[in-house]
Amino acid sequence: MRLTRALLRIYRGLLFLYPQDLLDRRGQDMADCFADLVAEAHGRRGTLGALGVAARTYIELPVSAMQAHRNPTNKKKRRGSNTVETLWQDIRFGIRSLLKSPGFTALAVLSLALGVGANTTMFSMANGVLWQQLPVPEADRMVRVLETNRGSGRMSLANFTDISDQSTDIFDGTLTHVLSSFSITSDDLSRVAHGELVSKGYFDVLDVEPALGRFFDADTEGVAGAPLVVVLSHHLWNDGFGADPGVVGKVVRLNNHPATVIGVAPESFRGTKFGLSMDLWVPVRSWASVAGLDDWEDSRDQSRHLMVARLAPSASVDDANAGLEVIAARLREEYPVENRDIIYRAYPERKGAITRAAPVLLDLIGLVMLGASGLVLLVACGNVASMLLARAASRETELGMRTALGAGRRRLVRQMLTETSLLAVLGAAAGVGLSFWLSPLRSRYMPSVPFRIAIDTSPDGRVLAFAVVTAVAATFAAGLLPALRGSQAGIGSLLRGAGTGSGAGKGRGRLMGAVVTGMVALSFATLFTAWVFTSSMAEVRSLDPGFETENGLIATFDLTLSGGTTEEMPAFVEELLGEVEAIPGVRSAATSLNVPLGDMVWFSTVYDDRRSYDQDEDGPRAWQNVVSEGYLRTAGTQLLAGRAFTRDDDADAPLVAIINQALAERFWPGEDPLGRRVRFGKPDGAPSAEVVGVVVTGKYTSVAEGPVPALFRPLRQAPYTRTTLMVRTDVPPATMTAPIREALGRIDPDVSMFDVKTLDQHYLASLWLFRMGSEIALALGLLALGLATAGLYGVLSFSVGLRRREMGIRIAMGAPATSLLRAVAVQSLRPTCVGIAIGAGLSVALSSGLRSVLVGVEPKTLESAAVVTIALLLMALVATVEPALSALRTDPVRVINSE
């Protein structure tokens, strides 16, 4: 009775959720009736029976009260009320029906939850990467202008100025930005900050309002020679300055240069560098003046700047590209050497950012995230459809009875679709919950960089809307065919009994076999994609990056952060390397301006000094690096010919260079490149360097790239203030961080070391796209395989149940066990083999698309198809075992007695 009293208290509380004007004053009577029903059920069927009666009674009793208060005189109102009543009746009946089959309900909801959850998760990742726009007003008018003849898309500041001046008819405003690192210090703050050097109209073009203070004055700030000012991000203001409103007007030091804080950006704005959250913004021209970067202003060889523009209200992206073609032609004519073959293209802001950063990303996400997850959803719908078909067959007697009592086919279809809709609602809710639960796992696919990642992949309104649409589509995909099939039940079903008619059974078996065939075909396509990506990832890992990844540590530092100069770098590096190599466990150490497969990229045009070039002719663009002596030994880069750099290759010695095999074959195929000379930047008038060594061709910007020309120069002849220390150890490299930091502090305590990581971590970070694609595809493939296995098992179990009479008679007649097993196996393998054949055809079409996505890695089509075929056949075998054993356990005596 304690259970009855507890349920009664809950019931009376929930009763108030119903409209009180309809319930009138019958609440007490209904509560008393409820108590009697629950007590009776508890006495007859125990606790579970009482809970079941409580659930049904809570739904039915208040509705009965509502029906008693309908107005029979208003026909229009009665029709509407009847419609609502019928819908509510269908929902109540559907709930009762699903509660009667908890196993079926749980499996169906789980299948839909996995399908919807996989799609919602993949869509949320694609939404965060592809479709989220800059948090600025009218973000759809923002475009990126890329210098497409250069791999990075960057342009010179001088070219940007010319484009800005000549594009007022197509752009409402233009801006440029450059990623940079700063040492920011004040009375109570000292840290390395990552920000952007921006043009003077940066915030005006973006139409962003400050959270505190103001932004740059285009007339007096952000011009060459102007006092240095800085805008802080909301994060840095809160984390570094304690959200102090008095920070405006405060003077801080950026790389030991005084700068006045003039404002704080809003919390939602994190900069225009794709995927990264900036700490601060500094005007590029005033920074160039104080930092000694005057060549940025006029040189057209310094292609460092990324351009963003706001389209004029009447202009489109096509209009912008037409105008940019005219401007590019004019710049090629005015500056034929620096702007040879220059091309500008405008893209929607997000697409331009992704295309520039990783050309493979759009196809990769579109295929793996959305395509494979869509296949999984279809497999899940097929699984539920097969379960609904089996359930409809088991309800033939019930449906036939309803038909005999006057229910039309439309009514039956609506009732069964209502039940499927309830499953879809539960599956969608569980799927969205699964997507939220998986949100933290998405961070494992983000690249490891020293900046804060600003890609939000958490579900938002657009993702939830997608989940709703997906659930509706799943409802009709999974429920329409079973509803149409089940609604065909007639009075004949009552006469012959549910599922005993051979004709109906055969027809139903063919329909369920077709569903299984579709599931297997879609699973084949999903597994094929998964295996191709997995094998491709293995091939990528086996590629030689041109340097050893084991037992290595890298750390970046910049002398300008402590006020150092370029001229001080060679002596500083020499002292640092001496201190580091004296640390126990260090095998060797060196420095390099760029680390292969890193964020810093420097390409320049290289010319053969012995040949002349026409005005419209260009040399190859080569990846360049500036390294200290000992770099080749420390990096593990193989020297094929010649020598490495030495201490004698200093500023007073003739210029020298080491090139890779790809550049040697480009200039002097089949010849000895040693002793030849190359020029940098210009074919005439530029200094030339003697080739003293040739190294293997490595990977410099992407592991999937083809042979890229590369050139190395000695640090003593081309010093830079920023460099990366590389250490090769005989002990775990992570243990070297503290000793190296101490050694750096002994030389100059003001120099900060950042972006510290092992070479293996650095290499794995460069594989994040491939790792993401392979792991997601593999997870989706295994999910599809599991759903297909469950669907095939359900169909076989149902089929064996329908044939139990036949099985019993065959056993009574002395049929051997092998014939029964053969019959079940044939019923399993027939749709599986047909599905494999159809799936193989789909995979042939997919293979061409996969080749374009997996740049530089040829998919192993035949190997993948063979592996997937074996996996699906094993799946069919696993799904067949229990139904086959069930057939063998059929008792012929019980079957005959039941007849």
N, C-alpha and C positions, 0 to 999 in steps of 0.2 A: 504493500500500500504506500510505502514511502515513495516508490517510483511514480505511482499514480498521482500523488499529491505534488511531486516535483514537476511532472509533465503538465498538471493542471495550472500551476503557477506560471509556467512558461507560456502555456496556451493563452491565459488571460492577458499576459503582457503583449503577446504577438497579436491578439485580437484587435488591439487599438490601431494596428497598421491598416485595417480595412476602413472604408468610408463609413463614418458613424451614422450619417443620414440614411444610409441604406440598411444598416444593421438594426436601426430603430432601437427598441429596448429589448431585443431578443438575446442580448449577450449572455445574461444569466442562464436563460433556458439552454442556450447552446453549450455553455460551460458545464452545466449539469449533465447534458447528453454526452458531452465529450468524456467526462469522468466515468460515466457508466460504461461507455464503449471501451475505454482503455482498461478499466478494471476487469471487464469480461475477457478481453484479449490477453491480459496478463495471467488470468487464471487458466485459460485454455492453452496458450502458446508461449508463455513465459515472457522474459524481458524483451527479446527481439520482436516477438509478435506485438507486444504493447507499443514499442517504438514505431513499427510499421503502421499500425492503426492510427497512432497519433499523427504521423506525417500526412496520411490520407485524409483524416478527419479535419485537420486544420485547414486543408484546402477546400473540402466539400461543404462543410456546414455553413460557413459564412456565405458561400456562393448560393446555397439554397435560400438563405435569408434574402439575398439580393434579388433572386428570381421572384420571390413572393411580393416584392414591391414594384414590379414593372407596371407601367401604365398601359392597359390594353386598348384605351380609346385613341391613342395617338399612333396611327399606323406607321408613319414615317419614323417616329421614335422607336416603335416596336421592331421595325426592320433593322435599324441600326443596333438596337439592343440585342436582337437575335444574332447579328453578325458577331458582335463582341462576345455574346454568350457562347456561340459555337466555337469561336477561337479559344476562349477560356476553357471550354469543355475539352477541346483537342489538347490543350496544354496540360490540363489535369490528367486526362487519360494517358497522354504521353509520359508524364512523370510517373504515374502508377505503373505503366508498362515497363519503363526503364528500371524502376525499383524492383520489379519482379525478376529481373535478369541482371543482377549486379555484376556478374562476371563479364557478360557481353558488354554492358555499359562501361565498365572500367577499361576493357581492352579497346573499345571504339574511341573513348575519350583519350586514352593514352596515344593511340595512333594519330588522331587528329592533333593532339597537343604537340607531338614530336614534329609533325609536318608543318603546322602553323608556327611553332616555336623556331624551327630551323629557318623558315622563310622570314619571320620577323627579325631574327637575329642578323641574318645576312642583309636584309633590307636596311636595318638600322646602321650597319657598318657602311653600306653603300651610301646611305643618306648622309652620314657624317663626313665621308670622304668626297663624294661627288656633288652633292646637291645643296649642302648648306652654304649660303652665301655670306659675304662679308656683313657684319652687323652694322650696316650704315643705311641711311635713307636711300630708297630707290636703287637697291643693290643690283637689280637686273640691268641697269645701265652701265655698270662697271665692266671694263674690258682690260685685258692685258695685251700690250703691244710687244711682240717678241721679234728679235733680230734672228730670223729663222735660218740664216746661212751660218750661224754659229751654234754649236751644240747646246750652249747654256741658255741661249735666248737673251743674253745681256747685251747692253749697248754702252757706248761712251757717253759721258755727261755732255760733251759738246754736241753729239748727234741728238741727244734728248732735247737739248735746248732748241736746236733747229726744228725738230718735229713739233715741239710745243708752239713755237712762233708761227709755223706754217699750217697748223691744223685747227685753227679757231672755228672753221666752218663745220667741222665734224665732231670736235670735242669741246665740252663745256669747261674742261680743266684737265691737266695732266700732272702726274707726280712720278717721282722715282725714289727707289729705296735700295739700300745696300745693307746686308747683314754685317754687324761688327761687334766686337767684344770690348768692354771697357772695364777699367778699374775705377770704381766709384768710392770715394772716401769723404767722410765728414767728421764731425766731432765724435759721433757715436756709431759710425758705420764704416766698414771696410770690407768690400766684397767684389767679386767679378760679376759684372752684369752683361747681359746680351741684349743688344738693341739694334736699331736701324738708323743709318744716316739717310736723311730724307731731304727732298727738295722743299723750298720755302712754303709752297702752297699745299703741302701734304694734307693737313687736316681740313683746309678749305675745300679741296676737291672731294674728300670723303664725306664732307658735311657732318662731321662729328662735333658734338658739344662737350667742352671739358667738364669733368666732375668737380674740379677745383681750379681756380686761377684762370688762365687763358692759354691760347696756343700761339704759334709763331705769327709775328707781324711781317707780312710778305715784303713790306717796303723797307724796314729797318733791320730785320733779323733774317738770317739765312742767306746773306750775301757775303761775298768775299771780304774779309777784314772786319766783319761785324763782331760785337762781343758775343761770346759763347753762351748759349742758353740751352736748357734741357727740359723736356716734358717727361714726367715719370708715369709709369703704368700704375694702375690701381693696386696691383699685387705688390709692386716694389714699395709704393707709398705705405701700404698697410703693413707689410712684412719688415721693411727696412727702416721706416720712419714712424712706426706705431700709429699710422693714420693721423699724424699731427697736422691740423689745418694750417699751422704756422710754417709749414715747409715751403710755401710759396714765398719767393724772395730770398730764400736761403742759398748760400753759395756752397757748392760742393766741388770736389776736384775729380775730373775725368782724366785718367792717365796723367795726373799731376797738373792738369790745366784747369784753372778756375772756371766754373760754369754756374749760372744762376738758374735755379728752378723757377719756372714761370707757370707751371700748371700740372694737373694730374688728369690723365685720360679716364673715361668712364670704365666701369668694371667689365662691361660686355665687350669692349674693344681691346684686342690683343695684338694688333699690327696687321700688316699685309704680307708677311712672309708665310707662305702656305704651311699649315700644320704646326707652327711654332708660336709660342707666346712671348712677346717682347717685354723687356724690363724698362726701356726708355727710348726716347727719340731725340736726335740731335740734328740740326741743319747741316747738310753735307758741305756746303760751300764755306761756311764759317769754320767748320771742323777741318777742312782741307787747309785753311790758312794757318791755323794754330798747330796742326800736326805735320806740316811740311809736305803736304800732298798737292802742291800747286799744279803739277802736271795733270791732275784730274780735270781741271777746269778747261783746258784747251786741247789736250791730247785726244786724238780719235783712236789711238791704239789701246787705250785703257777701257776695255769692255767689261765693266764691273756692275753696271746699274740695271735694275729691273724697272720697267715702266708700267704704270697703271693709268687709265684715263676714264673719264666719265663721258659717255656719249651725249651729244646734243639731243634735245628732245625730238627733233625731226630726223635724226640720223640712225641708221641701223649698222650692224656689224659689217654687212656687205658695203655700205657706203663708206665706212671707215677704211676698209681694205682698198677700195678704189682710190680714196684720197691718199692712203699710205704709199700706193704704187707710184703716184705722181711725185710725192716727196722723196721717195727712195731714188727714183731716176734723177731727180735734181741733185741729191747728195752724191750720187755716183759720178755725175758730171763735174761737180765742183771739187770733189776730193777723190780723184781717180785711183790714187794709191791706197789710201786708208780705207776707202769705202768701196773697194772693188767687189762686184757681185753682191752688194748688200741688198737684203730683202726684209721687208717688215710685214707682219701679219697681226691682225687683231683677233682675239678669241674672247668669249665670255670669261669673266675673271677666274672662276673656279677651274674651268676646263684648261685655260691657259696655264694656270699654276701647276696642275697635275701633268699636263703634256710636257711642260718644260722639265719638271722634276723627274718624271719616270714615264717614258712613252708607252710602256707596256701596261701601266696601271689600269687605264680605262677598260681595255679588253679583258684584263685579268679579272677585275671585279665583276664586269658584266657577265662573263662566262661562268666563273667559279661560284661567286656569291649568289647571283640571282638564278642562273641557268640550272646549276646542280641542285640548289635548294628547291627550285620549282619542280624538278623531276622527283625529288623526295616527297613533296606534297602530293603529286599525282600518285605515287606509289602508296602513300598513306590513304588517299581517297579510294584507290583500288582495294586496299585492304579492308576498309570500312564497308565498301560496296559489296565485297564478297561476303562479309559477315551479315550485312543486311539482307542479301539474297537468301542466305541460309536461314536467317531468322524469319523472313517472309514465308519461306517454305514450311517452317515449323508452325506458322500461324494460319495455315490454309483453312483449317476447320473454323477458326474464329472469323477469318475474313469471309468465308463462305456463309457463315451464319449471319453476319452483318449484311451481306448482299441479299440473303433471303428475307431479311427484315426490312428491306427497302433502301439500304444505303447505296447510292450511286457510285460509279467508279471515281468521279471527281472528288467525292467526299472521302473515299478511301485513300486516294493519292494525297489529298491535303492532310489527312490524319498522319500518314506515314512520313510525309515531308516535315510535318510539325515535330515528330519524334526525332528525325534527323537534324532538324534545326536546333533542338535542345542539345543534342550531342555536339553540334558545331559550336554552340555558345559555350558549353563547358570546355570543349577542346580549345577554343580560341582563348578563353580566360586562362586556362592552364598553360597554353602556348606563350601568351604574353608574359605570364608569371615566370615561365622558364627563360624567356628572353631577358627579363630584368635580372634573373639570378645569374645568367651567363655574362652580364655586362662587365664584371671585373676581369673576365678571361680575355676580353678583347685587347687589353693593354699589352698582352704578350706579343701581339703582332706589330706593335709600333716600333720603329727603328730606335736604336739606342743612340741618342745624341745628347750633347751637354746642355741642351735647352729644354724648356718646359713644353711638352706636347700640347697643342691646342686643337685637337681633333675630337669633337664630342660625338661619340657613337651611342650614347644612351638613348633609349626610346623616347620620342617626342610625339606631338600631335599627329604629324605626318606618318610616323611609324604605326601609331595606334590605328589610324584610319586604314592603313595598309592591312593591318591584322584583321580589321572588321571585314574589309572587302575580300580578303583571303578566306575568312571563315564562311562568308556567304557563298563564294565560289565553290568551296569545299562541300558545302551543304548540297548544292545541286549536283556537283560532280559525283559525290558519293551516294546521294539518296534518290536521285530522279529515276535511274534505271530500276533499282529494287522496288521503288514505289509503283512504277508502271507495271512491273512484272507481278508484284504481289496483289495489285488491284484486279488482276484477271481472275482471281479466285471466284468460283461460282457455286451454285447449289451442288454441282457434281462433286465438289471437294468434301461436302458433308457425307455424301453417299459412299465414296470410296475411302475416306479417311485421309488425313494429311500425309502427303508425301508418298503414298503407296502406288499411285498411278505410274505405270512405266512410261507412258508418253510424256506426262508432265515431268517426271523425274529426268528423263533423257533431255528434254528441252531445257530444263533448269540446269542440268549438268553442263550442257554445251555453253550456256550463258555464263556460268561461273568459270568454266574453262577459259572462255574468251577474256574474262576479267583477269584471271591469273596470267594468261599470256601477255596481256598489256603490262601487268606489274613486273613480270620477268624482263620484258623488253626495256622498260624504263629503268629497272635496276641495272641491266646490262650497260646502258648508256652512262648511268651515274658511276658505276664501278669502273667502267672504261676510262672516264675522265679522271677519276681518283687515282687509278693505277698509272696513267700517263704522267700525272703531276708528281706522283711519288717517285717513279723511276727517273723523271727528269730532275727532280731535286737531288737524287743520288748521283746523277751524272754531273750536275753543277758542283756538288761537293767534291767530286773527283778531279775537277779542272785545276790546273796549276795557276794560282793567282800571281806567280812571279816572285813570291816571298814566302818564307816559312811562318806558319801561324802558331806553332807550339813554342812554349817557354819564352814568350816575348811580352814586353810591357811598353806602352806608349803613353806619353803625357805631353800636353801642349803648354807653352808659355809664350808671352809676348812682352818684349822689353818696353814697348811704348806704354804698357799699363803702369809701369813705374817711372816713366819719363826717359827711358833709354833711347838711343839712336841706332840707326842702321850701321854706322861705322863701329860701334861698340860690340856688335854681335859676334864677329869671328873670335875676338879675345875672350868674350864671355862664354862662348860654346867650348872653346879649348879648355878653359878652367873647369867648366861644368863636367865635361867628359872625363877629365882627370880625376875629379872627385868621385864621380859615379863608378868608374871602372875600378876604383880602389875599394869599393864595397864588396865584402865577401859574398860569393855566389853570383857575381856579375861576370859574364863571359866577355862581352863586348858592348859598346854603346856608340851611338851616332845620332845625328839629327838630320831632319829633312823638312823642307817647306811643306810638302804635301805627302800624305800617306796614301798609297794606292787604295782605292775603294773607299776613300774618305769623303768628308763634306767639302773640303777645299779642293778646287779644281782650277788649273791654270793651263790654258791652251794658247799657243801662239803659232804664227806661220813661220815655217823654216824653208830656207832656200839653199840650193847647191851653189857654192861660191864660184865654181868653175864654169858655169853656164850663164847665159844672159836670158832675161825673161821679157816677154812682150808686155805692153801696158795692161792688157786685159788678162794676163796669165798670172796664176798664183801658185805658190808652193803648197805642200801638204801642211795641215794643221796638226801639230804634235803636242802631246801632253808633256809639260815641262815640270821639272823638279830641281830644287837647289839642295844639295846634300853636303854633309861633312865627309872628310876622309874616314874610311872604315864603314861607310853605309852599306856597301854591297855585302861585306862580310856579316854585318849585324842583321841585315834584312834577309840574308840567305838567297840573294839574287845571283844567279849563275853568270859568271863572266865568260863569254865565248871567245873573245879575242882581245888583245891589247892589255891595258893595265887599269887599275883603279886610281882614284884621285889620291894625291899625297899632300903633305904640308907645303911642298914647294909650289903647288898650284895656287899661288896667292895673287894679290892685286898687282904685284910688280912683274909677274910672269906672263907669258903669252896666254891668251884665252884658250881653254880646252873644253871639251865636251865628251860625254859618253852617250851613245845612242843605242836604241834597241834594234833587234834584228829586222823588225817591220820597217823601220825608217831606212836602214841600210839597203834592204831589197827595193824600197821605193826609189831611192836615188841611184844606187849602183848595183843592180842585180847581177849576181855572178862575179862581182869584182871585190877586191879588198878595200874596205872603207877606211882602214887605218891611214892616217895622214891626210885624208880629205878634209875640206873645210866647209862649214855651214854658217849661214847668216840667220839672224833672228829679226823678225818683224818686217824688214824691208829687203827687197832684192838688191838694192844699191845703197851705198852710203852707210849701212848698218855694220857694226863690228862683226867679224867672223871669228869662229873658234875651230881649232883643230880637233878632229875626232881621234881620241886616244884609246877608246875602248868600245866594245860591243857586248851587250847583255841580251839575255833571252827576252822575248816579248811576253809581258805579263798582262794582268788585268788592272786597269787604272780607274775607270769610272763605273763599270758594271761587270759582274762575272759572266754575263751573257754576251758581252761585246765581241766583235771580231778583232783581228789584229789591228792595234792602234799604234801609230808611230809615237815614239817617246824619246825625250832628250833630257839628260842630266847635266847640271852645271855645278862646279864646286862652290861651296859657301864662301870661301875666301875671295872669290872673284865676283860673286853676285849676292851679297848679303841681304837678308831681310830681317826685320825686327821680330817677326812671328815665326816660330819653328816648332817642330815636334821632336821630342826626345824619344829615341827607340833603344830599348835595353834588351839584350839577350842574356838569359840567366841559366844557371845550372840548378836552381831551386824553384819552387812554385813562384811564378812572377808576381802574384798578388802580394806576396810578403815583402816586396821591394819598395812599395809605395812610401812607407814612412822613412826608410833610410835615404831615398832619393829626395824627398821633401826636405829632410835635414841638410843634405848636401847643398841643395839649392839655397836654403836659408843662410848657410855659411858664406856663400858667395854674394848674395844680395837678398836680404830679408824682405824687400819691397816687391820682389818678383813673385807673382802668384802662378801656381801650377794648376791646370784644370783639364777636364776631359781625360781623366786617367782611366785606363782600361787595358786588359790584356789584348794581345794581338788576335787571339782566338775569339774574344768577344767582339773585337772590331770586325773581324771577317764574318762572323755570324750575323752581325748587324747589317752588313751589306747584302745578305741573303734574305732579308725580311720579306720581300715580295714573294720570292719562291717558296719560302717556308710557310708563309700564310696561305698561299694557293694550295700547296701540297697537303698541309694539315687539315685545312677546311674541307678540301675535296675528299680526303680519306675519311674524315668523320662523316660526311654526308653519304659517301659510298657505303660505309658499314651500316649506317642507319637505314639506307634503302634496302640493303641485304637483309637486315633483321626484320623489317616490315614485310618484305616479300616472303621471307621464311614463315612468319606468323600467318600471312594470308594464305599461303599454300597449305599450311598445316590445317587451318580452319576449313578450307574447302575439302580437303581429303577426309577430315574427320566427319564432316557433314555427309559427304558422298558415301562413306562406309556405313554411316547410320541409315541412309536411304536404302542401301543394298544389304542390310542386315538379314532380311528374310531370304534373299538369294544366297547369301553366304551360308546361312544355317542349312538350307536345303542342300547346297553343294557339299557341305561337310557331312550331312546325313547320308548322302549318296556315295561317300567315300572319296571325295576329291582330295588330292594330296595338298599339303600346306604350301608347296612351292607354287601351285597354280593360283591359290589365293593371293600369295605375295606378288606373283607376276601381275595379277589383275590390278592390284593397288599401285604397283610400280609403274605400269603402263599409264594408268590414269594420272600419275604424278609427272612422268617424264614427257608425255605428249605435249601439254601446254608449256612445259619448261623448255623443250627443244624448239618449239615454234617461237617462243618468246626470245630465245637466244638468237635465232636466225634473224628475227626482226630487229632486235637490239644491235646485232652486228651491222645491219644495214644503216641504222642510225649512227653508229660509231664511225662508219666510213665517212659520213657527212661531217661528223664532228672533228675528225682528224685534221682536215685542212684548216679549220679554225684554230685548232690547238697549235698547229705549227706557227701560225702568226702570233699567238700569245706567248709561246715558249721560245722567245728569241734566242737563237744560237743553240738550241737543244732540239734535236730531231726526235719526235715522239716514236716510241717503239710500238708501232701499230699492231703488228702480228703477235708480238710477245704479250702485249696488254690484252688483246682479244683472247689469246689462249688462257691466260691466267684468270680472266673474268669468267670464261666458259667453265673452267674447272671449279671455280668458286660457286657458281650457280648450280652446277650439277651436284656438288656436295651439299649445297643448301637444300636441293630437292630430296636428296637422300636422307638428310636429317629430318626434314618435314614429313617423310614417308614412314619413318620407323614406327612411331606410336600408333598411327591409324592402321598400319599393317598388322601390328601385334594385336590391336583391338579386333581386327577381322578374324584373326586366328582364335581369339578367345570367345567367339560367338558360340552360344549353347544352342544346338539344333533342337533339343527337346523343348526349351523355353520358347523358341521361335514358333515351333509347330503348335504348341499349346495356345500361344497368343492368337493363332489363326482360328 
